[in-house]
Amino acid sequence: MTLDRMPTMTHHLRPRTAVLGDVWRELRIDAPALVNKDGVPLARAVKCLVDPLVVRPRTHRNLGQALLGDADAQQLHRLLDEARTHLEDASRWYELLRAQRKALGISEGNPQELYFPRAYELAVTVGSPEADAEQRAAETLAEVHDQSQPGLDELLSILEESEVRSAVERTINQAFVDGAVAPDLGQLATLLWAALEEPDGERLAALLPTREVADLALAMRHEAGLLRALLAVGGRPGASVALSVADPLKPPSYTGQGTLPLDRSFEQRARAALRRHREQFTSVTPEEILEDEMDRACAGFGLHSDEARALFAAGILVAASLTPLATEGVEPIHRPRVVADLQARIRKEAYVMHLRRELAGGGAIHPEQRRVVDELKQFWRPWLNRLWVRLHGRDVTQSPNDDGSELLTGITRSVMLDHRQQIRGALERLAA
């Protein structure tokens, strides 16, 4: 074939970077941490995340070329569209990892190169950041920067020893055999509500009934329905609050990923304890952490401190009363001042008001918004999870719990920040 008879193909080919940018914008992928101001994927995002984990040029060799044709662009479009949710979740995880990095004062390495792959891994294995996102992000950083923060590998190695597992499970199981008689739930609810009427955060914890709470926590291990009964006498009989998938409570599993406050595995608790000690720069051995966490798991609600247990019990009633999407007048229940302030704060959120108006109007909820609405309908779930994690952290470091109302406010603010990111992304996609 002579040169003048050879087919000309070059006019169908375009630079790979340009094709990738066009496809990304066309799909309207909501992943701000992965793109520049023009909405085009960052070079490091392509190098560290998009290429190795989504496009996979080693498998799709045609997509690794410097110039791509129309068929290549269509294939790239399909791959990115299939990975859209993971990419958007990875962007959220990356922001959390960066925030944790800053909080811990970590300066080594390039954060994009270090965290883009791990953010995508979290997106695939966990999904969107939920109530325990801060803990997972901190654990990921501990793994990435293991050389500068020793102890995690040794802790995990000890956890894998069969003798250690047997001793831990035997001790905790035995503790769950011992119980207590449940207190007068009506009186307990009255005392908890009375404490939450106190606007002075420094006094709130001191007003909480610690002995009654300890008895309730232990009684829940043997008698089913105590949580529902507490909510009923506390004025929230229809609330769907749950502390565990088991009722009565069962000992925490040794490994795994529990999603409700008291279902966190022993491994999750030990890793969180190690992270707390690192943040406080305290000197502690893995063996000491495991022994302390085993003892803590035997205590009511998995917390040593009387004040921490009491705040958690009060938090159960608070969580059941926080209803971001409720219509005014639908639930005419009395809310103590601390709880009323939290409810007002949540309902004034611009995105919550937007969704509440849509629901009140009777319009169909767009699929992009359904997930956010479902989360807000069960606001107690992320709120209680985060409260337990925060109390557990304070318990580990023996920090005081005398600023109870500020703690509850901080928990609410933290959960709303997570939800706000999801709501913003959904609304922006709807408006586009």
Secondary structure in CASP SS format (residue, H / E / C, confidence):
PFRMAT SS
TARGET T0000
AUTHOR 0000-0000-0000
METHOD secondary structure of the structure
MODEL  1
M C 1.00
T C 1.00
L H 1.00
D H 1.00
R H 1.00
M C 1.00
P C 1.00
T C 1.00
M C 1.00
T H 1.00
H H 1.00
H H 1.00
L C 1.00
R E 1.00
P E 1.00
R H 1.00
T H 1.00
A H 1.00
V H 1.00
L H 1.00
G H 1.00
D H 1.00
V H 1.00
W H 1.00
R H 1.00
E H 1.00
L H 1.00
R C 1.00
I C 1.00
D C 1.00
A C 1.00
P H 1.00
A H 1.00
L H 1.00
V E 1.00
N C 1.00
K C 1.00
D C 1.00
G C 1.00
V C 1.00
P E 1.00
L C 1.00
A H 1.00
R H 1.00
A H 1.00
V H 1.00
K H 1.00
C H 1.00
L H 1.00
V H 1.00
D H 1.00
P H 1.00
L H 1.00
V H 1.00
V H 1.00
R C 1.00
P C 1.00
R C 1.00
T C 1.00
H C 1.00
R H 1.00
N H 1.00
L H 1.00
G H 1.00
Q C 1.00
A C 1.00
L E 1.00
L E 1.00
G C 1.00
D H 1.00
A H 1.00
D H 1.00
A H 1.00
Q H 1.00
Q H 1.00
L H 1.00
H H 1.00
R H 1.00
L H 1.00
L H 1.00
D H 1.00
E H 1.00
A C 1.00
R H 1.00
T H 1.00
H H 1.00
L H 1.00
E H 1.00
D H 1.00
A H 1.00
S H 1.00
R H 1.00
W H 1.00
Y H 1.00
E H 1.00
L H 1.00
L H 1.00
R H 1.00
A H 1.00
Q H 1.00
R H 1.00
K H 1.00
A H 1.00
L H 1.00
G C 1.00
I C 1.00
S C 1.00
E C 1.00
G C 1.00
N C 1.00
P H 1.00
Q H 1.00
E H 1.00
L H 1.00
Y H 1.00
F H 1.00
P H 1.00
R H 1.00
A H 1.00
Y H 1.00
E H 1.00
L H 1.00
A H 1.00
V H 1.00
T H 1.00
V C 1.00
G C 1.00
S C 1.00
P C 1.00
E C 1.00
A C 1.00
D C 1.00
A H 1.00
E H 1.00
Q H 1.00
R H 1.00
A H 1.00
A H 1.00
E H 1.00
T H 1.00
L H 1.00
A H 1.00
E H 1.00
V H 1.00
H C 1.00
D C 1.00
Q C 1.00
S C 1.00
Q C 1.00
P C 1.00
G C 1.00
L H 1.00
D H 1.00
E H 1.00
L H 1.00
L H 1.00
S H 1.00
I H 1.00
L H 1.00
E C 1.00
E C 1.00
S H 1.00
E H 1.00
V H 1.00
R H 1.00
S H 1.00
A H 1.00
V H 1.00
E H 1.00
R H 1.00
T H 1.00
I H 1.00
N H 1.00
Q H 1.00
A H 1.00
F C 1.00
V C 1.00
D C 1.00
G C 1.00
A C 1.00
V C 1.00
A C 1.00
P C 1.00
D C 1.00
L H 1.00
G H 1.00
Q H 1.00
L H 1.00
A H 1.00
T H 1.00
L H 1.00
L H 1.00
W H 1.00
A H 1.00
A H 1.00
L H 1.00
E C 1.00
E C 1.00
P C 1.00
D C 1.00
G H 1.00
E H 1.00
R H 1.00
L H 1.00
A H 1.00
A H 1.00
L H 1.00
L C 1.00
P C 1.00
T H 1.00
R H 1.00
E H 1.00
V H 1.00
A H 1.00
D H 1.00
L H 1.00
A H 1.00
L H 1.00
A H 1.00
M C 1.00
R C 1.00
H C 1.00
E C 1.00
A C 1.00
G C 1.00
L H 1.00
L H 1.00
R H 1.00
A H 1.00
L H 1.00
L H 1.00
A H 1.00
V H 1.00
G C 1.00
G C 1.00
R C 1.00
P C 1.00
G C 1.00
A C 1.00
S C 1.00
V C 1.00
A C 1.00
L C 1.00
S C 1.00
V C 1.00
A C 1.00
D C 1.00
P C 1.00
L C 1.00
K C 1.00
P C 1.00
P C 1.00
S C 1.00
Y C 1.00
T C 1.00
G C 1.00
Q C 1.00
G C 1.00
T C 1.00
L C 1.00
P H 1.00
L H 1.00
D H 1.00
R C 1.00
S C 1.00
F H 1.00
E H 1.00
Q H 1.00
R H 1.00
A H 1.00
R H 1.00
A H 1.00
A H 1.00
L H 1.00
R H 1.00
R H 1.00
H H 1.00
R H 1.00
E H 1.00
Q H 1.00
F C 1.00
T C 1.00
S C 1.00
V C 1.00
T C 1.00
P H 1.00
E H 1.00
E H 1.00
I H 1.00
L H 1.00
E H 1.00
D H 1.00
E H 1.00
M H 1.00
D H 1.00
R H 1.00
A H 1.00
C H 1.00
A C 1.00
G H 1.00
F H 1.00
G H 1.00
L C 1.00
H C 1.00
S C 1.00
D H 1.00
E H 1.00
A H 1.00
R H 1.00
A H 1.00
L H 1.00
F H 1.00
A H 1.00
A H 1.00
G H 1.00
I H 1.00
L H 1.00
V H 1.00
A H 1.00
A H 1.00
S H 1.00
L C 1.00
T C 1.00
P C 1.00
L C 1.00
A C 1.00
T C 1.00
E C 1.00
G C 1.00
V C 1.00
E C 1.00
P C 1.00
I C 1.00
H C 1.00
R C 1.00
P C 1.00
R H 1.00
V H 1.00
V H 1.00
A H 1.00
D H 1.00
L H 1.00
Q H 1.00
A H 1.00
R H 1.00
I H 1.00
R H 1.00
K C 1.00
E C 1.00
A H 1.00
Y H 1.00
V H 1.00
M H 1.00
H H 1.00
L H 1.00
R H 1.00
R H 1.00
E H 1.00
L H 1.00
A H 1.00
G C 1.00
G C 1.00
G C 1.00
A C 1.00
I C 1.00
H C 1.00
P H 1.00
E H 1.00
Q H 1.00
R H 1.00
R H 1.00
V H 1.00
V H 1.00
D H 1.00
E H 1.00
L H 1.00
K H 1.00
Q C 1.00
F C 1.00
W H 1.00
R H 1.00
P H 1.00
W H 1.00
L H 1.00
N H 1.00
R H 1.00
L H 1.00
W H 1.00
V H 1.00
R H 1.00
L H 1.00
H H 1.00
G H 1.00
R H 1.00
D H 1.00
V H 1.00
T H 1.00
Q C 1.00
S C 1.00
P C 1.00
N C 1.00
D C 1.00
D C 1.00
G H 1.00
S H 1.00
E H 1.00
L H 1.00
L H 1.00
T H 1.00
G H 1.00
I H 1.00
T H 1.00
R H 1.00
S H 1.00
V H 1.00
M H 1.00
L H 1.00
D H 1.00
H H 1.00
R H 1.00
Q H 1.00
Q H 1.00
I H 1.00
R H 1.00
G H 1.00
A H 1.00
L H 1.00
E H 1.00
R H 1.00
L H 1.00
A H 1.00
A C 1.00
END
